Amino acid sequence: MSEDSVQSDIEYLASELPHRAANTDEERAAAEYIQKRFSERTPDVEISDFYSIDSVYFLFGSYYVEFCVVALIASWFPRVALCYGAAVFLAYLAEFSGYRVFSRFLPHFETQNVTARFLAKRPKRLLVVSAYYDSPRETLLTTPRVLFHVHGLHQALLICMLIVLLSCATESVALFEDMPIRVDRTIRWSAAGLLLSAGLVLFYNATRGEKVRGANGNASGVAALLEIARRLAQSPIDDADIWLVATGSHETWMSGMRHFVASHREMLDRDTTLFLNIEHVGGGDGLRYVTSEGILTPLEAAPELRSAAEAAAAPYAAEPARLRGLPTDASVPLARGYKAMTLTTLNSHGLRTDWRRTTDTVFRTDPARVKQAVGFAEAIMRRLAAEDVSPQAHEL
């Protein structure tokens, strides 16, 4: 029965709906469906409306192009360019870590999260289980070859930014002034040219691409979340409050999770709150629990979550994995000092199956694999709820 329910949820989200692109009516329809399904298990359900940007490509493309402005300013005022460039670079790092900086000034559009709560009689901690429900677009930048090399490509762009800043510093102290060929200017404009090219590629792809149905990514994760709700209604967890959060606008740089953490920060105690994120669990070669992720810097999964996953892994053939590509929703709480971890499936190339491709349909998603992920997630949750979270236990 539960497998039929999983299949039904995936079919509605990824077949009856043509897509669930961020900030669209279809995304709203998906949210209302999730709210209805949650309401069958608990009365404590809400849709939280908020606003997000339209395109992450345009956001980060703007940062890359801005370094051409920095290079131009350096031709006359290198010290000013150095200070301005450093500010842009720091803003970029903050934006990439999930903090809103320049994105505050871009057009925003309505979207929403859906939250269901299962409150315990004797809660010792709060478990937040999340899955994003919007779907992406397939563009030239979402081919497996590009996604496989995205970490290296991003590192190259960071190096180009630093080269522009370093050349501003050398010109401000006239280090190469007496040389017949200004090496610093040559290198600066070469790096700025690469950044401009990257920005233009992002701008080109921002308005193009075909909307993806997103069966594995991430209707499978939402179906897992709904199945967890069914199991909690039948067999409650008495020692922990459980919040099931379906986040919207993940494709606009994890806007749903960023909004959730920001709007609930006074209720999320860093010592007793744990995040378990579920993404792309309907395909791949097997279940994975992500021990480290992040395209900018490695973000390590919380020891408590890793230990619980290791203890529960054997019956589900789950294995540890490290992700160095585009981040999951867990990266947002991790970057803010919370304890978090992601469950996913990966193929033989270390990528999520049909990731951001139009081939990501219900026909290539396995409900049995989703059910396996649900069992693994539930086992982790029950282990975490049963743990002693007293100060003495932490000291041990």
C-alpha positions in Angstrom: 0.0 0.0 0.0 2.8 2.5 0.9 4.6 1.8 -2.4 1.4 2.5 -4.3 1.0 5.8 -2.4 4.6 6.7 -3.2 4.0 6.0 -6.9 0.8 8.0 -6.8 2.5 11.0 -5.3 5.3 10.9 -7.8 2.9 10.6 -10.7 0.9 13.6 -9.6 4.0 15.8 -9.0 5.9 14.7 -12.1 3.3 13.6 -14.6 -0.1 15.3 -14.0 1.8 18.5 -13.4 3.9 19.4 -16.5 6.6 20.9 -14.3 7.1 22.6 -10.9 9.4 25.4 -11.9 10.1 28.0 -9.1 7.6 30.9 -8.8 5.0 29.4 -11.1 1.4 28.4 -10.8 2.5 24.7 -11.2 4.8 25.1 -8.2 1.9 26.5 -6.2 -0.3 23.5 -7.3 2.3 21.2 -6.0 2.5 23.0 -2.7 -1.3 22.7 -2.3 -1.2 19.0 -3.1 1.6 18.5 -0.5 -0.5 20.5 2.1 -3.5 18.3 1.4 -1.5 15.1 1.7 0.1 16.3 5.0 -3.3 17.2 6.4 -4.3 13.6 6.1 -1.7 12.7 8.8 -1.6 15.8 11.1 -3.7 18.9 11.6 -0.6 21.0 12.2 0.1 22.0 8.6 0.8 25.4 7.0 1.9 27.0 3.8 4.4 29.7 4.3 4.5 32.3 1.5 7.7 34.2 0.7 9.5 35.7 -2.3 12.5 34.6 -4.2 14.5 35.7 -7.2 13.7 34.4 -10.7 17.1 33.1 -11.9 20.3 32.1 -10.1 22.1 32.2 -13.4 21.4 36.0 -13.6 22.5 36.5 -10.0 25.9 34.8 -10.3 26.4 36.0 -13.9 26.1 39.6 -12.5 28.9 39.0 -10.0 31.2 37.6 -12.7 30.5 40.6 -15.0 31.0 43.0 -12.2 34.7 42.0 -12.0 35.1 43.5 -15.5 33.9 46.8 -13.9 36.6 46.2 -11.2 39.2 45.7 -13.9 38.1 48.9 -15.7 38.2 51.0 -12.5 41.7 49.7 -11.9 43.0 51.4 -15.1 42.6 54.8 -13.3 42.1 54.1 -9.6 43.7 50.8 -8.6 43.2 51.3 -4.9 39.5 52.1 -5.3 39.2 49.0 -7.6 41.0 46.9 -5.0 38.6 47.9 -2.2 35.5 47.7 -4.4 36.6 44.3 -5.8 37.2 42.9 -2.4 33.7 44.0 -1.3 32.2 42.3 -4.4 34.3 39.1 -3.8 33.2 38.9 -0.1 29.5 39.5 -1.2 29.9 36.7 -3.7 31.2 34.3 -1.1 28.4 35.2 1.2 25.8 34.8 -1.6 27.3 31.5 -2.5 27.0 30.4 1.1 23.2 31.1 1.1 23.2 34.7 2.4 21.3 37.4 0.5 23.4 40.3 -0.5 23.0 41.7 -4.1 20.1 39.3 -4.6 18.1 41.6 -2.3 17.9 44.1 -5.1 16.8 41.8 -7.9 13.1 41.3 -8.8 11.3 38.8 -6.5 8.4 36.5 -7.1 6.0 34.6 -4.8 6.7 31.1 -3.8 6.1 29.0 -0.6 7.2 26.3 1.8 4.9 23.6 3.3 5.5 22.5 6.8 3.8 19.6 8.8 4.5 19.2 12.5 4.4 16.1 14.7 4.8 17.2 18.2 6.0 14.8 20.9 4.9 14.4 24.5 8.4 14.4 25.8 10.6 16.1 23.2 14.4 16.1 23.8 15.2 17.5 20.4 13.8 18.8 17.2 14.3 16.9 13.9 13.7 18.8 10.7 13.2 16.5 7.7 13.2 18.4 4.4 12.8 17.8 0.7 12.5 20.5 -2.0 9.6 20.1 -4.4 10.3 22.5 -7.3 11.8 21.3 -10.5 14.7 22.7 -12.7 15.2 23.6 -16.3 17.5 21.7 -18.7 20.1 24.0 -20.2 23.5 23.8 -21.8 24.9 24.0 -18.3 23.0 21.0 -17.0 24.7 18.3 -19.2 26.3 15.5 -17.2 29.8 16.6 -18.5 29.3 20.1 -17.1 27.8 19.0 -13.8 30.6 16.5 -13.3 33.2 19.3 -13.7 31.2 22.1 -11.9 33.5 22.1 -8.9 36.6 22.5 -10.9 35.0 25.2 -13.1 33.9 27.1 -10.1 37.4 26.9 -8.6 38.8 28.3 -11.8 36.4 31.3 -11.6 37.4 32.0 -8.0 41.0 32.0 -9.1 40.2 34.5 -11.8 38.5 36.8 -9.2 41.6 36.6 -7.0 43.9 37.4 -10.0 41.9 40.5 -10.7 42.2 41.6 -7.1 45.9 40.8 -6.9 46.6 42.8 -10.1 44.8 45.7 -8.6 47.0 45.5 -5.5 50.2 45.3 -7.6 49.2 48.3 -9.7 48.3 50.3 -6.7 52.0 50.0 -5.5 53.4 50.4 -9.0 55.1 47.0 -8.8 55.4 46.5 -12.6 55.5 50.1 -13.6 59.0 50.1 -15.1 58.4 46.9 -17.2 57.9 47.4 -21.0 54.9 45.1 -20.8 52.6 45.5 -17.9 52.2 41.9 -16.8 49.7 42.8 -14.1 47.3 44.5 -16.6 47.7 41.6 -19.1 46.9 39.0 -16.5 44.1 41.1 -15.1 42.3 41.5 -18.4 42.8 37.9 -19.3 41.1 36.8 -16.0 38.4 39.5 -16.4 37.7 38.2 -19.9 37.2 34.7 -18.6 34.8 36.0 -16.0 32.9 38.1 -18.6 32.6 35.0 -20.8 31.2 33.0 -17.8 28.8 35.7 -17.0 27.5 35.9 -20.6 27.1 32.1 -20.7 25.0 32.3 -17.6 22.9 35.2 -18.9 22.3 33.2 -22.1 21.1 30.2 -20.2 19.0 32.3 -17.7 16.2 32.7 -20.2 16.5 29.4 -22.1 16.0 25.8 -21.5 13.2 23.3 -21.2 11.3 22.8 -18.0 12.0 19.4 -16.4 9.3 17.2 -14.8 11.6 16.3 -12.0 10.5 12.8 -11.0 13.7 11.8 -9.3 14.6 15.4 -8.6 12.8 15.9 -6.4 9.3 14.4 -6.5 10.9 11.2 -5.1 12.1 13.2 -2.1 8.7 14.7 -1.5 7.0 11.3 -1.9 9.5 10.0 0.8 8.5 12.9 3.0 4.8 12.1 2.6 5.4 8.5 3.4 7.3 9.5 6.5 4.3 11.5 7.5 2.1 8.4 7.1 4.5 6.3 9.3 4.7 9.0 12.0 0.9 9.2 12.1 0.7 5.4 12.6 3.7 5.1 15.0 4.6 8.5 16.6 8.1 9.3 17.9 7.7 10.2 21.6 11.1 11.8 22.3 11.4 14.4 19.5 9.4 17.0 17.7 9.3 16.3 14.0 8.9 19.0 11.4 8.5 17.8 7.8 9.3 20.7 5.5 8.8 20.7 1.7 10.8 23.7 0.5 10.0 25.7 -2.6 12.3 27.6 -5.0 15.3 25.3 -4.4 16.4 26.1 -7.9 16.8 29.8 -7.1 19.8 29.0 -4.8 17.9 27.1 -2.1 15.6 30.0 -1.4 13.0 27.8 0.4 15.5 26.4 2.9 17.1 29.9 3.4 13.7 31.3 4.2 12.8 28.5 6.6 16.0 28.9 8.6 15.8 32.7 8.6 12.1 32.7 9.6 12.5 30.1 12.4 16.0 30.9 13.8 14.6 31.8 17.2 13.0 28.3 17.4 16.0 26.4 16.1 18.4 25.6 18.9 21.8 24.7 17.5 22.4 22.1 20.2 19.1 20.2 19.9 18.0 20.8 16.3 19.0 18.3 13.6 18.3 18.6 9.8 17.9 15.5 7.7 17.5 16.4 4.0 16.1 14.0 1.3 16.9 14.5 -2.3 16.9 12.3 -5.5 16.1 9.0 -3.8 14.2 7.3 -6.7 17.1 6.2 -8.9 20.9 5.7 -8.9 22.9 2.7 -7.9 22.2 2.8 -4.2 21.4 4.9 -1.1 24.1 7.4 0.1 24.3 9.5 3.2 26.4 12.6 2.5 29.2 13.0 4.9 30.7 16.1 3.3 29.3 18.5 0.7 30.0 22.0 -0.7 31.3 23.6 -3.9 33.0 26.5 -2.1 34.4 24.8 1.0 33.7 21.3 2.5 30.7 21.3 4.9 30.8 18.2 7.1 27.7 16.4 8.2 27.0 16.4 12.0 28.7 13.6 13.9 25.3 12.6 15.5 23.7 12.2 12.1 26.7 10.3 10.6 26.8 7.9 13.6 23.0 7.3 13.4 23.3 6.7 9.6 26.3 4.3 10.0 24.4 2.3 12.7 21.2 2.1 10.5 22.9 1.6 7.1 23.3 -2.2 6.8 19.7 -3.3 6.1 19.4 -0.6 3.4 22.8 -1.1 1.8 23.5 2.6 2.4 27.0 3.9 2.0 28.8 7.2 2.8 29.4 9.7 0.0 31.0 13.1 -0.5 29.5 15.7 -2.9 31.6 18.4 -4.5 29.1 19.6 -7.0 26.1 21.9 -6.6 25.0 21.9 -2.9 22.0 20.3 -1.4 19.5 22.0 0.9 21.5 20.8 3.9 24.3 23.2 3.0 22.2 26.1 4.2 21.8 25.0 7.9 25.4 23.6 7.8 26.7 27.0 6.7 24.9 28.6 9.7 26.3 26.2 12.3 23.4 23.8 12.5 23.7 20.0 12.4 22.6 18.5 9.1 23.0 15.7 6.6 21.5 14.7 3.2 20.2 11.3 2.0 20.4 10.8 -1.7 21.2 8.2 -4.4 24.1 8.5 -6.9 25.0 6.8 -10.2 28.3 5.3 -11.1 29.7 8.7 -12.0 28.8 10.2 -8.6 25.9 12.2 -10.0 22.2 12.1 -9.2 20.3 10.1 -11.9 18.9 12.3 -14.7 19.8 15.3 -12.7 18.3 18.4 -14.4 17.5 16.5 -17.5 14.2 16.1 -19.4 14.7 12.3 -19.1 13.8 12.7 -15.4 10.4 11.2 -15.7 8.2 8.8 -13.6 9.2 5.9 -15.9 12.8 6.2 -14.7 12.0 6.4 -11.0 11.7 3.4 -8.7 9.1 3.6 -5.9 10.8 0.6 -4.2 14.0 2.7 -4.0 12.0 5.6 -2.5 10.5 3.2 0.1 14.0 2.0 0.9 15.1 5.6 1.5 12.1 6.1 3.8 13.0 3.1 5.9 16.6 4.4 6.2 15.4 7.9 7.1 13.0 6.6 9.7 15.6 4.4 11.3 18.0 7.4 11.6 15.2 9.6 13.0 14.2 7.0 15.7 17.9 6.5 16.7 18.4 10.2 17.0 15.2 10.6 19.1 16.2 7.8 21.4 19.7 9.3 22.1 20.5 11.0 25.4 21.0 14.7 24.6 21.9 15.8 28.2 25.0 17.9 28.7 26.7 14.9 30.3 26.1 12.9 27.1 27.7 15.6 25.0 30.8 15.7 27.2 31.2 12.0 26.7 
